[in-house]
Amino acid sequence: MIVALALAILLALLTVARARSAQGATLPTVVYVQGQCVTLRATPAVGGTPLASAIPGTGLHVTGLSSDGQWYHALFLGAMPVWVLASDVATSYARGVSEDDACPFAGIPAYTAHPITGTSGPFALTAAGTVTQYSELRSTAAPTARVTAEVLPGSRAVISQWAADAHGGIWYLAHVGGALGWLWAYAVILDGPDPATATLANGQPVWSVVAGKGVWTTNYLPRHTDMTALVATMKALGITHIYPRVAETSFGFFDQNTLDRLLPVAHAAGVKVMAWVYPYLRDVADDLVMSEAVANYRTPLGDHVDGIGADVEETTDAPAVFAYGQVLRQMVGPQFPLVITTYNPRARASYPFPEAAASFNVIAPQDYWHNSPTGTFDGKSARALLTASVMGIRAELGGKPFPIEENGQMYDMFTYGEPGGTQPSAEEIAGDLQAAKDLGCVGASFFDFRTASPDELGALQQFAW
């Protein structure tokens, strides 16, 4: 399959070379997909191998024209050579709504939602920790249960189970000073290596799996793109890791298909796959079971994700964020990479960064500076927000040099989910990348790969990390 695709792409490039001498300098630089379900192909023919299904407004950098004048040769996602019917694109921008099920691609089945609900436990948990605040042991995992003992700060707790109360809050069954009872999870920090300095089996820091340049993508892109071509494109752009969204509280762990197709190809090419999970934390126990399922998933070929990127922005109160991270860390072990993407301090000053840093190896603040449809932005705008974000997080952590991965912007905030006319420019992306490097971030990743413009991706490709 891979060899056949490579030969098809080579033939397409030869066709471009023959056509260029005839088409002169009349080609547009960029064209935009005008309708739903526009197929991008490996050769200029309706029967050509599909490489992707593009959404309205997708920008393609034109590089050639077929000899019959019916097809443009172009770059999709900044580096993937494709052919597109000239009648399906135009130089004017087009908006539209894309639905995952509306454009079936290469026989990929529609995903089905199967959210996890009603988790209560108890579940086994072998751990120990130090009590950090005055608390009480209770007869059951509930804040209104009978008190069985008082617990003072500094006490040691030996834990054998965890469970959830009626509101999804997390409790530990713990022995403390000879007494046994249920202890509120927010009152104890569990033992384990410092996430900021924890190392892998090869001696490299756990955070090293997200070093360099990364991208986040909603589930549409990987479900509508040939994986061999997608991974080759990432390599051409210098992307070292990708966060595909595969689980969300409302849907559960819904996209095993993407992992089945992506993981073997990505790993063969040396690209890391960080599963993007979106826990709402309204019921922490449900989200823990969902996240554990993603971490433990194995493809039919035996591949597994290289870590989890948890997008924690729905519920951001300190007890929920802390308990989710602490129990998840116990579930996956100290060498499993955990990234938490957060609000930046300017957007939400109350975000519990210390609680996040207790369990996650990397904090990836959402630094979306392009926040007005009429404002004027440049590279300095990106640097200003990123600087405030990184310095603010470090201040919240008491100056600790905690690993931070920039989570920058490659989408139009005002046409969310689609490409847009008010996306950041190439100058802004370059400025953001340079600022991230200057500030000592371990890497920089951008949302959303699907909606990124040719200019943005060109800047990403040109920047060496």
PyMOL commands that set and color helices and strands:
alter all, ss='L'
color gray80, all
select helices_A, chain A and resi 2-23+86-88+100-102+185-187+206-210+220-223+227-237+256-268+284-296+318-332+353-357+379-396+426-438+449-451+454-462
alter helices_A, ss='H'
color red, helices_A
select strands_A, chain A and resi 30-33+38-41+50-54+59-65+71-76+80-85+89-90+123-131+135-138+147-151+156-164+170-176+179-184+188-190+212-217+239-248+252-253+272-278+307-311+338-343+362-366+405-409+443-447
alter strands_A, ss='S'
color yellow, strands_A
deselect
rebuild
show_as cartoon
